[in-house]
């Protein structure tokens, strides 16, 4: 039980300094970056988009900037500002902006980011913090009301990650709160939501889940069916964790191996329409950071529905090791080393093509219709020739 009662500052082994001033290791680098900022007329190199994204991703796990960090390099140069603008767009597309804003500020490096992008990152963090605080306040009231009826739902994905794994409540965005209940609890749960002023959308018997929406904008997605982990196996793969935003109240959640499998399968199922999202990959990293010592390759294999999904997990962890400085637990290293890691250019391309639904026939039809002006392009951007070529040659995105 001591494991779940640790303070949030030590919840992730990668970032023990997150709630304090910038770490000692970061201070000389920050001073070095300041000197770079003052030397903009000395021909310092302009970072590429990939270099900048790589550095920002490296920092999201609480790692100090690399000694050759490109953050702060010629920040007022026109070319550098254009790179930061493109980086902000990519970071937002991949749901990382709140975490980047928080880490830049906590390490004292936000002043190295050219205006207005320094303010944009921190504003995204603040907005996420306000929204998540409201969500957690409502979740606390709901958990208390359900407990009075002897109902203890399993808290899934974002709400648990933001509370128990990420360094701060405002660093992990979420649109709603996902809960899992038993089918025989649905009537009681439905009555509790109605008493709290929620409007239901859906039917447990037909859809297996119901959306509950409150006038304030809070949305709960409550599942009574969960194909990945059927009811008969849940007791063996659940545990309790403290949620700091609920005053340390314990809630039910998946144990670490099941947590990692659920996150990977969620990514897998949404990849055709959303692509590989860096924020979802970061979810995996924070779970491994905190609970990696409890992970077992055999258990992961037993829980994972498809071998291809397990391979994607090893490739994702390999990418996070190379780009974000994730320390792979000893028990998982051999498995991670057996497959080539994902790479950043491929992840960005995967997400760009997913916006068009490529490589599906429907995606190609949409692209052709837009090119022939039979369909409005809207805010979308045409995929580049290189993206389309790689998609065709590989018969897919990766």
GURODO-86250 format. One record per residue (C-alpha): residue number from 1; z negated, y negated, x negated; residue in one letter. Coordinates in steps of 0.001 Angstrom, whole numbers, plus 524288, in hexadecimal, padded with zeros to 5 digits. Layout:
BEGIN
+-----+-------+-------+-------+------+
!  nr !    up ! north !  east ! rest !
+-----+-------+-------+-------+------+
! NUM !     Z !     Y !     X !    A !
...
+-----+-------+-------+-------+------+
END
This chain:
BEGIN
+-----+-------+-------+-------+------+
!  nr !    up ! north !  east ! rest !
+-----+-------+-------+-------+------+
!   1 ! 80000 ! 80000 ! 80000 !    X !
!   2 ! 7FE0B ! 7F70A ! 7F44F !    X !
!   3 ! 80CC1 ! 7F72E ! 7F24A !    X !
!   4 ! 80F5F ! 7F007 ! 7FEF8 !    X !
!   5 ! 80492 ! 7E618 ! 7FCFD !    X !
!   6 ! 809BE ! 7E04F ! 7F065 !    X !
!   7 ! 80C49 ! 7D1CE ! 7F05F !    X !
!   8 ! 81A36 ! 7CD52 ! 7F224 !    X !
!   9 ! 81AAD ! 7C77C ! 7E49E !    X !
!  10 ! 819E4 ! 7D53E ! 7DF0E !    X !
!  11 ! 821A1 ! 7DC2B ! 7E9A0 !    X !
!  12 ! 82DF4 ! 7DC6E ! 7E178 !    X !
!  13 ! 82CB1 ! 7E084 ! 7D368 !    X !
!  14 ! 8386F ! 7D83D ! 7CFB0 !    X !
!  15 ! 83263 ! 7CB45 ! 7D36D !    X !
!  16 ! 8239D ! 7C9DD ! 7D19A !    X !
!  17 ! 824EA ! 7BB17 ! 7D00B !    X !
!  18 ! 82BAF ! 7B7DA ! 7DCC5 !    X !
!  19 ! 820B1 ! 7B025 ! 7E2FE !    X !
!  20 ! 81CF9 ! 7A8F5 ! 7D6A4 !    X !
!  21 ! 822ED ! 79ED8 ! 7CDCA !    X !
!  22 ! 82EE7 ! 7A2F0 ! 7C5E4 !    X !
!  23 ! 82BB6 ! 7AE2D ! 7BCA0 !    X !
!  24 ! 82919 ! 7AB49 ! 7AE6C !    X !
!  25 ! 8359F ! 7B236 ! 7AA84 !    X !
!  26 ! 83D90 ! 7A943 ! 7B347 !    X !
!  27 ! 83813 ! 79C6B ! 7AE18 !    X !
!  28 ! 83EFF ! 79BFA ! 7A0E8 !    X !
!  29 ! 84B93 ! 79FF3 ! 7A7B4 !    X !
!  30 ! 849A5 ! 7952E ! 7B1AE !    X !
!  31 ! 847B0 ! 78B6E ! 7A691 !    X !
!  32 ! 85404 ! 790AA ! 7A02B !    X !
!  33 ! 85B79 ! 78EE7 ! 7ACCE !    X !
!  34 ! 85666 ! 780FE ! 7ADB7 !    X !
!  35 ! 85BF2 ! 77E45 ! 7A03F !    X !
!  36 ! 868E2 ! 783EB ! 7A4D6 !    X !
!  37 ! 868A0 ! 77ADE ! 7B081 !    X !
!  38 ! 866EB ! 76F3B ! 7A777 !    X !
!  39 ! 8725C ! 7739C ! 79F27 !    X !
!  40 ! 87D1A ! 77392 ! 7A932 !    X !
!  41 ! 88633 ! 76C09 ! 7A04A !    X !
!  42 ! 8858C ! 77623 ! 7955C !    X !
!  43 ! 88FB9 ! 77F63 ! 79ADF !    X !
!  44 ! 8866E ! 789C2 ! 7A039 !    X !
!  45 ! 88D9F ! 794E0 ! 7A6FA !    X !
!  46 ! 88F30 ! 794F9 ! 7B5A9 !    X !
!  47 ! 88A43 ! 7A1B1 ! 7BBA4 !    X !
!  48 ! 89374 ! 7A9DF ! 7C3B2 !    X !
!  49 ! 88FFD ! 7AD4B ! 7D1AC !    X !
!  50 ! 88CF0 ! 7BB50 ! 7CDDE !    X !
!  51 ! 88428 ! 7B6ED ! 7C29E !    X !
!  52 ! 87C93 ! 7ADD0 ! 7CB76 !    X !
!  53 ! 87B2D ! 7B7C5 ! 7D667 !    X !
!  54 ! 876B6 ! 7C1F4 ! 7CC94 !    X !
!  55 ! 86C41 ! 7B8D0 ! 7C748 !    X !
!  56 ! 86756 ! 7B517 ! 7D4D2 !    X !
!  57 ! 866C0 ! 7C35F ! 7D8E3 !    X !
!  58 ! 85F3B ! 7C683 ! 7CC6F !    X !
!  59 ! 854FF ! 7BC63 ! 7D02D !    X !
!  60 ! 85300 ! 7C117 ! 7DE29 !    X !
!  61 ! 84A97 ! 7CC78 ! 7D984 !    X !
!  62 ! 841A9 ! 7C30A ! 7D270 !    X !
!  63 ! 847D6 ! 7C4B9 ! 7C50B !    X !
!  64 ! 8475A ! 7B926 ! 7BBE4 !    X !
!  65 ! 854BA ! 7B34A ! 7B90D !    X !
!  66 ! 85C30 ! 7B9CB ! 7AE23 !    X !
!  67 ! 85BCB ! 7B309 ! 7A0F3 !    X !
!  68 ! 86A29 ! 7AF7A ! 7A271 !    X !
!  69 ! 8687B ! 7AB47 ! 7B0A6 !    X !
!  70 ! 873BF ! 7A373 ! 7B62E !    X !
!  71 ! 86ACF ! 79C4F ! 7BFB7 !    X !
!  72 ! 86A31 ! 78E10 ! 7BBEB !    X !
!  73 ! 87697 ! 78E67 ! 7B3B7 !    X !
!  74 ! 87E30 ! 781B5 ! 7B575 !    X !
!  75 ! 878AA ! 77FFD ! 7C329 !    X !
!  76 ! 87F7B ! 77314 ! 7C5A7 !    X !
!  77 ! 88CE3 ! 77741 ! 7C10D !    X !
!  78 ! 8969E ! 777C7 ! 7CC35 !    X !
!  79 ! 89A5D ! 785CF ! 7C91A !    X !
!  80 ! 88C18 ! 78A34 ! 7C90E !    X !
!  81 ! 889B0 ! 783C8 ! 7D631 !    X !
!  82 ! 8954B ! 78B23 ! 7DBC1 !    X !
!  83 ! 88FAB ! 797DB ! 7D68B !    X !
!  84 ! 8826F ! 794F1 ! 7DCB0 !    X !
!  85 ! 8891D ! 791DC ! 7E999 !    X !
!  86 ! 8901C ! 79EF5 ! 7E967 !    X !
!  87 ! 8838B ! 7A5CD ! 7E54F !    X !
!  88 ! 87C02 ! 79FED ! 7F0B9 !    X !
!  89 ! 88670 ! 7A4C6 ! 7FA29 !    X !
!  90 ! 885EF ! 7B292 ! 7F485 !    X !
!  91 ! 87717 ! 7B2CB ! 7F402 !    X !
!  92 ! 8765D ! 7AEEB ! 80247 !    X !
!  93 ! 8808C ! 7B8F5 ! 80643 !    X !
!  94 ! 87841 ! 7C350 ! 7FF99 !    X !
!  95 ! 86B43 ! 7BEE4 ! 805A6 !    X !
!  96 ! 8650C ! 7BB36 ! 7F8A4 !    X !
!  97 ! 86395 ! 7AC78 ! 7F9C8 !    X !
!  98 ! 8552F ! 7AC51 ! 7FE0C !    X !
!  99 ! 85125 ! 7B558 ! 7F2E3 !    X !
! 100 ! 85908 ! 7AD8A ! 7E8F1 !    X !
! 101 ! 8532F ! 7A0BD ! 7EDBD !    X !
! 102 ! 84578 ! 7A628 ! 7ECE2 !    X !
! 103 ! 84752 ! 7ABB0 ! 7DF36 !    X !
! 104 ! 84DD2 ! 79F65 ! 7D9E7 !    X !
! 105 ! 84272 ! 7974E ! 7DEDB !    X !
! 106 ! 837CE ! 7A0C4 ! 7DA73 !    X !
! 107 ! 83D87 ! 7A137 ! 7CCAC !    X !
! 108 ! 83F5E ! 7928D ! 7CC03 !    X !
! 109 ! 84E15 ! 793EE ! 7CA85 !    X !
! 110 ! 85260 ! 78D3B ! 7D707 !    X !
! 111 ! 853D7 ! 78071 ! 7CF91 !    X !
! 112 ! 85E76 ! 786EE ! 7C770 !    X !
! 113 ! 866EF ! 788F6 ! 7D37B !    X !
! 114 ! 87053 ! 77DB9 ! 7D676 !    X !
! 115 ! 86E9C ! 7760C ! 7E2FE !    X !
! 116 ! 8701A ! 778C6 ! 7EE27 !    X !
! 117 ! 86F4D ! 7875F ! 7EB61 !    X !
! 118 ! 86149 ! 786D6 ! 7E67A !    X !
! 119 ! 85D05 ! 781AF ! 7F3C9 !    X !
! 120 ! 865BF ! 78B59 ! 7FAFE !    X !
! 121 ! 85F37 ! 79738 ! 7F4F0 !    X !
! 122 ! 85157 ! 7927F ! 7F756 !    X !
! 123 ! 854B0 ! 78E26 ! 8053D !    X !
! 124 ! 859DB ! 79BC7 ! 80843 !    X !
! 125 ! 84CED ! 7A144 ! 80377 !    X !
! 126 ! 844F3 ! 797D5 ! 80BB8 !    X !
! 127 ! 84CD9 ! 79A7E ! 817FD !    X !
! 128 ! 84B3B ! 7A90E ! 81603 !    X !
! 129 ! 83CA9 ! 7A77C ! 813D8 !    X !
! 130 ! 83B0E ! 79FC8 ! 82083 !    X !
! 131 ! 84347 ! 7A973 ! 82856 !    X !
! 132 ! 83C78 ! 7B55C ! 822AD !    X !
! 133 ! 82F01 ! 7AF88 ! 824B0 !    X !
! 134 ! 83226 ! 7ADF0 ! 83311 !    X !
! 135 ! 8373C ! 7BBE1 ! 833D3 !    X !
! 136 ! 82B23 ! 7C143 ! 82D24 !    X !
! 137 ! 82207 ! 7B9AB ! 8360B !    X !
! 138 ! 828AA ! 7BFDF ! 841C9 !    X !
! 139 ! 8288D ! 7CD4B ! 83B61 !    X !
! 140 ! 819F0 ! 7CC1E ! 838FA !    X !
! 141 ! 81766 ! 7C951 ! 8474F !    X !
! 142 ! 8202C ! 7D497 ! 84B59 !    X !
! 143 ! 819FF ! 7DE78 ! 84217 !    X !
! 144 ! 80C85 ! 7DABD ! 84722 !    X !
! 145 ! 810D5 ! 7DBF6 ! 85566 !    X !
! 146 ! 81757 ! 7E926 ! 85307 !    X !
! 147 ! 80B61 ! 7EE35 ! 84BC4 !    X !
! 148 ! 8033B ! 7EBB0 ! 857F2 !    X !
! 149 ! 80C2C ! 7F57A ! 85ED9 !    X !
! 150 ! 80B1C ! 7FEF0 ! 85358 !    X !
! 151 ! 81930 ! 7FC87 ! 84F29 !    X !
! 152 ! 81BF9 ! 7FAF5 ! 840A5 !    X !
! 153 ! 82A6D ! 7F876 ! 83E25 !    X !
! 154 ! 830F5 ! 7FAD1 ! 8310A !    X !
! 155 ! 83507 ! 7EDC8 ! 82B25 !    X !
! 156 ! 842C2 ! 7EEC4 ! 82588 !    X !
! 157 ! 84A9D ! 7E79E ! 81B2F !    X !
! 158 ! 849BC ! 7D8D1 ! 81A81 !    X !
! 159 ! 83C4D ! 7D624 ! 82038 !    X !
! 160 ! 835F7 ! 7E012 ! 81738 !    X !
! 161 ! 83E08 ! 7DC53 ! 80B44 !    X !
! 162 ! 83B28 ! 7CDCD ! 80C9E !    X !
! 163 ! 82CA2 ! 7D093 ! 80DE9 !    X !
! 164 ! 8299F ! 7DBF1 ! 80503 !    X !
! 165 ! 83459 ! 7DC02 ! 7FAB1 !    X !
! 166 ! 83A61 ! 7CEA4 ! 7F86F !    X !
! 167 ! 832C1 ! 7C459 ! 7F0B0 !    X !
! 168 ! 831C0 ! 7BAB3 ! 7FBE8 !    X !
! 169 ! 833C0 ! 7BAF8 ! 80A90 !    X !
! 170 ! 83EAC ! 7B0F6 ! 80975 !    X !
! 171 ! 846E5 ! 7B87D ! 7FFA8 !    X !
! 172 ! 84C73 ! 7C306 ! 80894 !    X !
! 173 ! 85443 ! 7BE1B ! 81465 !    X !
! 174 ! 8542B ! 7C5C4 ! 82118 !    X !
! 175 ! 85A1D ! 7C328 ! 82E50 !    X !
! 176 ! 85145 ! 7CBD7 ! 8366D !    X !
! 177 ! 84657 ! 7D5D1 ! 8352C !    X !
! 178 ! 84967 ! 7E44D ! 83628 !    X !
! 179 ! 83F30 ! 7EDAD ! 83B7F !    X !
! 180 ! 83F7F ! 7FC4C ! 83E07 !    X !
! 181 ! 83782 ! 8027C ! 848EA !    X !
! 182 ! 836A6 ! 80FE7 ! 84F26 !    X !
! 183 ! 83E9B ! 811CC ! 85B79 !    X !
! 184 ! 83242 ! 81493 ! 86365 !    X !
! 185 ! 82CE0 ! 8072B ! 85F72 !    X !
! 186 ! 83869 ! 7FF75 ! 864CA !    X !
! 187 ! 83263 ! 7FC49 ! 8720D !    X !
! 188 ! 825E1 ! 7F6D7 ! 86C1A !    X !
! 189 ! 82D6D ! 7EF4C ! 861C2 !    X !
! 190 ! 83666 ! 7E99E ! 86C19 !    X !
! 191 ! 82AD1 ! 7E4A3 ! 873FF !    X !
! 192 ! 82495 ! 7DE4C ! 86806 !    X !
! 193 ! 83117 ! 7D706 ! 864B5 !    X !
! 194 ! 8328E ! 7D23D ! 872AB !    X !
! 195 ! 82470 ! 7CD79 ! 87293 !    X !
! 196 ! 8276B ! 7C5A9 ! 86631 !    X !
! 197 ! 832E3 ! 7BECD ! 86CBA !    X !
! 198 ! 83E1D ! 7C68C ! 866D0 !    X !
! 199 ! 84AC6 ! 7C935 ! 86DFE !    X !
! 200 ! 85028 ! 7D701 ! 86C09 !    X !
! 201 ! 85E60 ! 7DA42 ! 86948 !    X !
! 202 ! 8626C ! 7E888 ! 8699D !    X !
! 203 ! 85CAB ! 7F566 ! 86E2F !    X !
! 204 ! 854FA ! 7FF3C ! 8662A !    X !
! 205 ! 85AB2 ! 80A9E ! 86DCB !    X !
! 206 ! 868C4 ! 8061D ! 86C09 !    X !
! 207 ! 868FE ! 7FEC9 ! 85F1A !    X !
! 208 ! 85D21 ! 8046D ! 8584C !    X !
! 209 ! 858DE ! 7F68F ! 8552D !    X !
! 210 ! 8559F ! 7E9E7 ! 85C21 !    X !
! 211 ! 856CD ! 7DBEC ! 85755 !    X !
! 212 ! 84B90 ! 7D341 ! 85B7C !    X !
! 213 ! 84E3C ! 7C4B1 ! 85A8A !    X !
! 214 ! 84464 ! 7B9A9 ! 85C24 !    X !
! 215 ! 84798 ! 7ABB0 ! 85FED !    X !
! 216 ! 8433F ! 7A758 ! 8525E !    X !
! 217 ! 84E6D ! 7AF42 ! 84C88 !    X !
! 218 ! 84651 ! 7BAB2 ! 8477E !    X !
! 219 ! 84D73 ! 7C7A7 ! 84915 !    X !
! 220 ! 84824 ! 7D573 ! 847CF !    X !
! 221 ! 85117 ! 7E13D ! 846BD !    X !
! 222 ! 848D4 ! 7EC9A ! 84B8B !    X !
! 223 ! 84E2C ! 7FA4F ! 8493A !    X !
! 224 ! 849D3 ! 80660 ! 850A2 !    X !
! 225 ! 853F7 ! 80F14 ! 84A16 !    X !
! 226 ! 85638 ! 80FD7 ! 83B73 !    X !
! 227 ! 8603A ! 819C5 ! 83713 !    X !
! 228 ! 85D58 ! 8187D ! 82890 !    X !
! 229 ! 84F42 ! 81D2A ! 829E0 !    X !
! 230 ! 84CF6 ! 824B1 ! 8369A !    X !
! 231 ! 83FB4 ! 82426 ! 83D31 !    X !
! 232 ! 83B42 ! 8317D ! 83856 !    X !
! 233 ! 83C27 ! 82D8D ! 82A04 !    X !
! 234 ! 83681 ! 81FC3 ! 82AA7 !    X !
! 235 ! 82830 ! 82317 ! 828C1 !    X !
! 236 ! 82B72 ! 828C7 ! 81B67 !    X !
! 237 ! 832AE ! 81CC7 ! 81680 !    X !
! 238 ! 82A78 ! 81181 ! 81BB0 !    X !
! 239 ! 81EE6 ! 80A59 ! 815DA !    X !
! 240 ! 81773 ! 7FDAB ! 81794 !    X !
! 241 ! 81990 ! 7F0F8 ! 81048 !    X !
! 242 ! 8129D ! 7E402 ! 810D6 !    X !
! 243 ! 81A73 ! 7D85A ! 8159D !    X !
! 244 ! 814F5 ! 7CBEB ! 80F81 !    X !
! 245 ! 81AF5 ! 7C350 ! 81A02 !    X !
! 246 ! 81308 ! 7CAF0 ! 8240F !    X !
! 247 ! 80650 ! 7C84F ! 81CCE !    X !
! 248 ! 8079F ! 7D52B ! 8159E !    X !
! 249 ! 808D8 ! 7DD1B ! 8220F !    X !
! 250 ! 80DBD ! 7EAF7 ! 81FAE !    X !
! 251 ! 81A6A ! 7EF1C ! 8261C !    X !
! 252 ! 82201 ! 7FBCD ! 82628 !    X !
! 253 ! 82E1E ! 7FCA1 ! 81DA7 !    X !
! 254 ! 8364A ! 80678 ! 81624 !    X !
! 255 ! 83110 ! 80C18 ! 80985 !    X !
! 256 ! 838D4 ! 8074F ! 7FD82 !    X !
! 257 ! 84313 ! 81224 ! 7FCF1 !    X !
! 258 ! 84602 ! 810FE ! 80B71 !    X !
! 259 ! 845F6 ! 80229 ! 80A2F !    X !
! 260 ! 8504E ! 802A2 ! 7FF99 !    X !
! 261 ! 8589D ! 80C4E ! 80756 !    X !
! 262 ! 857E3 ! 8040A ! 813AA !    X !
! 263 ! 85C0D ! 7F7B7 ! 80C5D !    X !
! 264 ! 86758 ! 7FEAF ! 805B5 !    X !
! 265 ! 86C3C ! 804F0 ! 8125A !    X !
! 266 ! 86B62 ! 7F7B6 ! 8192B !    X !
! 267 ! 873A9 ! 7F1C5 ! 80E50 !    X !
! 268 ! 87D2F ! 7FD2C ! 80F17 !    X !
! 269 ! 87EF6 ! 7FC19 ! 81DCC !    X !
! 270 ! 8812C ! 7ED5F ! 81D70 !    X !
! 271 ! 889CD ! 7ED54 ! 8115F !    X !
! 272 ! 896C9 ! 7EEAF ! 818BE !    X !
! 273 ! 8944E ! 7E1F8 ! 8201C !    X !
! 274 ! 88B4D ! 7DA98 ! 816C7 !    X !
! 275 ! 88E8B ! 7DFC2 ! 80945 !    X !
! 276 ! 884BC ! 7E1D7 ! 7FE79 !    X !
! 277 ! 87AB1 ! 7D70B ! 8004F !    X !
! 278 ! 872FC ! 7D331 ! 7F430 !    X !
! 279 ! 8672A ! 7D011 ! 7FC93 !    X !
! 280 ! 866FC ! 7DE00 ! 801D3 !    X !
! 281 ! 8681C ! 7E33C ! 7F3F9 !    X !
! 282 ! 85CA0 ! 7DAA1 ! 7F048 !    X !
! 283 ! 854C0 ! 7E143 ! 7FB0C !    X !
! 284 ! 8565C ! 7EDFA ! 7F388 !    X !
! 285 ! 851E4 ! 7E75B ! 7E705 !    X !
! 286 ! 84537 ! 7E228 ! 7ECA1 !    X !
! 287 ! 841BB ! 7EF51 ! 7F291 !    X !
! 288 ! 8440E ! 7F5E8 ! 7E56F !    X !
! 289 ! 83C65 ! 7EB2C ! 7DE7C !    X !
! 290 ! 8305C ! 7ED9B ! 7E6A4 !    X !
! 291 ! 830DE ! 7FC0D ! 7E9E7 !    X !
! 292 ! 839D4 ! 801E5 ! 7DFA2 !    X !
! 293 ! 82F1F ! 80A6D ! 7D9E8 !    X !
! 294 ! 82E4B ! 811A9 ! 7E6EE !    X !
! 295 ! 83CBD ! 814B5 ! 7E814 !    X !
! 296 ! 84243 ! 82250 ! 7E67A !    X !
! 297 ! 850CF ! 8259A ! 7E4EA !    X !
! 298 ! 84F17 ! 83248 ! 7EC95 !    X !
! 299 ! 848AD ! 82B39 ! 7F7F8 !    X !
! 300 ! 8534F ! 820E4 ! 7F7F4 !    X !
! 301 ! 85DA2 ! 82B7C ! 7F80C !    X !
! 302 ! 8570C ! 832B5 ! 80342 !    X !
! 303 ! 8560A ! 8266F ! 80B8F !    X !
! 304 ! 8638B ! 820D2 ! 808C0 !    X !
! 305 ! 86D74 ! 82536 ! 812FF !    X !
! 306 ! 8797A ! 82573 ! 80A21 !    X !
! 307 ! 87B90 ! 82804 ! 7FB99 !    X !
! 308 ! 88477 ! 81C13 ! 7FAD9 !    X !
! 309 ! 87933 ! 813A5 ! 7FF60 !    X !
! 310 ! 87076 ! 818FA ! 7F4B6 !    X !
! 311 ! 87B0D ! 815E6 ! 7EAC0 !    X !
! 312 ! 87BC2 ! 807FD ! 7EFE2 !    X !
! 313 ! 86D09 ! 806D1 ! 7EE39 !    X !
! 314 ! 86DCC ! 80ADB ! 7DFDE !    X !
! 315 ! 8792F ! 8017E ! 7DD9F !    X !
! 316 ! 871C2 ! 7F666 ! 7E431 !    X !
! 317 ! 865A7 ! 7F8B8 ! 7DBE7 !    X !
! 318 ! 86E20 ! 7F922 ! 7CFB8 !    X !
! 319 ! 873D4 ! 7EBF6 ! 7D36B !    X !
! 320 ! 86652 ! 7E639 ! 7D5DF !    X !
! 321 ! 861C6 ! 7EB2E ! 7C8A3 !    X !
! 322 ! 86D32 ! 7E4D4 ! 7C1A2 !    X !
! 323 ! 86DE4 ! 7D809 ! 7C92E !    X !
! 324 ! 8603F ! 7D57F ! 7CE71 !    X !
! 325 ! 857E8 ! 7DBD6 ! 7C3F0 !    X !
! 326 ! 85278 ! 7E641 ! 7CD16 !    X !
! 327 ! 84A34 ! 7F058 ! 7C5F0 !    X !
! 328 ! 84E66 ! 7FDB1 ! 7CAD7 !    X !
! 329 ! 842FC ! 8073B ! 7CCAB !    X !
! 330 ! 8434F ! 8125F ! 7C313 !    X !
! 331 ! 844F8 ! 81C6E ! 7CDDE !    X !
! 332 ! 8519C ! 815DD ! 7D265 !    X !
! 333 ! 857E5 ! 81269 ! 7C552 !    X !
! 334 ! 85F68 ! 81EFF ! 7C36F !    X !
! 335 ! 8656B ! 81DE2 ! 7D0FC !    X !
! 336 ! 868E9 ! 80F87 ! 7CF30 !    X !
! 337 ! 86F40 ! 81299 ! 7C209 !    X !
! 338 ! 87848 ! 81CE9 ! 7C7E6 !    X !
! 339 ! 88113 ! 81337 ! 7CF0A !    X !
! 340 ! 88792 ! 80649 ! 7CB57 !    X !
! 341 ! 88058 ! 7FA8E ! 7D0E0 !    X !
! 342 ! 885D2 ! 7F118 ! 7DAA8 !    X !
! 343 ! 88A9C ! 7E49D ! 7D44F !    X !
! 344 ! 8899D ! 7D692 ! 7D8BE !    X !
! 345 ! 8983B ! 7D37A ! 7DA04 !    X !
! 346 ! 89A12 ! 7DFAB ! 7E255 !    X !
! 347 ! 88E8F ! 7DC2F ! 7EB21 !    X !
! 348 ! 893C5 ! 7CE71 ! 7ED6D !    X !
! 349 ! 8A16A ! 7D3CF ! 7F034 !    X !
! 350 ! 89BD5 ! 7DE03 ! 7F976 !    X !
! 351 ! 89557 ! 7D36F ! 8018C !    X !
! 352 ! 8A16F ! 7CAC0 ! 801A3 !    X !
! 353 ! 8AA02 ! 7D5D2 ! 806A8 !    X !
! 354 ! 89FCE ! 7D9D4 ! 810B0 !    X !
! 355 ! 8A134 ! 7CC93 ! 8173B !    X !
! 356 ! 8AF0A ! 7D0AC ! 81AC3 !    X !
! 357 ! 8AB7E ! 7DE90 ! 81E62 !    X !
! 358 ! 8B38A ! 7E3C6 ! 81320 !    X !
! 359 ! 8B80C ! 7EE05 ! 80FE1 !    X !
! 360 ! 8B837 ! 7F266 ! 81E37 !    X !
! 361 ! 8C4F3 ! 7F1A9 ! 825CB !    X !
! 362 ! 8BEAD ! 7E7BA ! 82ECF !    X !
! 363 ! 8BBA0 ! 7DF2F ! 82317 !    X !
! 364 ! 8C99B ! 7DFD1 ! 81E0E !    X !
! 365 ! 8CE87 ! 7DCA5 ! 82BC0 !    X !
! 366 ! 8C5A3 ! 7D0BE ! 82C79 !    X !
! 367 ! 8CA3E ! 7CC06 ! 81F2A !    X !
! 368 ! 8D882 ! 7CD89 ! 82313 !    X !
! 369 ! 8D638 ! 7C67A ! 83005 !    X !
! 370 ! 8CFF9 ! 7BAF4 ! 82907 !    X !
! 371 ! 8DAF1 ! 7BA5A ! 81F08 !    X !
! 372 ! 8E4E6 ! 7BA0A ! 82A22 !    X !
! 373 ! 8DCCD ! 7AF82 ! 8310B !    X !
! 374 ! 8DABD ! 7B876 ! 83CA9 !    X !
! 375 ! 8CC09 ! 7B7AC ! 83AEE !    X !
! 376 ! 8C370 ! 7AC5C ! 836C9 !    X !
! 377 ! 8BDF5 ! 7AD0C ! 82907 !    X !
! 378 ! 8B1B0 ! 7A596 ! 82CF8 !    X !
! 379 ! 8A82E ! 7A39F ! 821CA !    X !
! 380 ! 8ACD5 ! 7AFC8 ! 81A9A !    X !
! 381 ! 8B3AC ! 7AF70 ! 80D81 !    X !
! 382 ! 8BF1D ! 7B81A ! 80A58 !    X !
! 383 ! 8BBC6 ! 7C2EF ! 800B7 !    X !
! 384 ! 8C198 ! 7C10A ! 7F349 !    X !
! 385 ! 8CD34 ! 7C8EA ! 7EE94 !    X !
! 386 ! 8C4AE ! 7CFA0 ! 7E46C !    X !
! 387 ! 8BADF ! 7D3C0 ! 7EEDE !    X !
! 388 ! 8C5AF ! 7D937 ! 7F76F !    X !
! 389 ! 8CC15 ! 7E025 ! 7EC08 !    X !
! 390 ! 8BF87 ! 7E6F6 ! 7E802 !    X !
! 391 ! 8BCFC ! 7EA7A ! 7F637 !    X !
! 392 ! 8CA54 ! 7F0DE ! 7F753 !    X !
! 393 ! 8C9E9 ! 7F7C6 ! 7EA27 !    X !
! 394 ! 8BC74 ! 7FD68 ! 7EC80 !    X !
! 395 ! 8BEBD ! 8001D ! 7FB04 !    X !
! 396 ! 8B227 ! 7F8BA ! 7FD7E !    X !
! 397 ! 8A94C ! 7EE1E ! 7F854 !    X !
! 398 ! 8A266 ! 7F4E4 ! 7ED16 !    X !
+-----+-------+-------+-------+------+
END
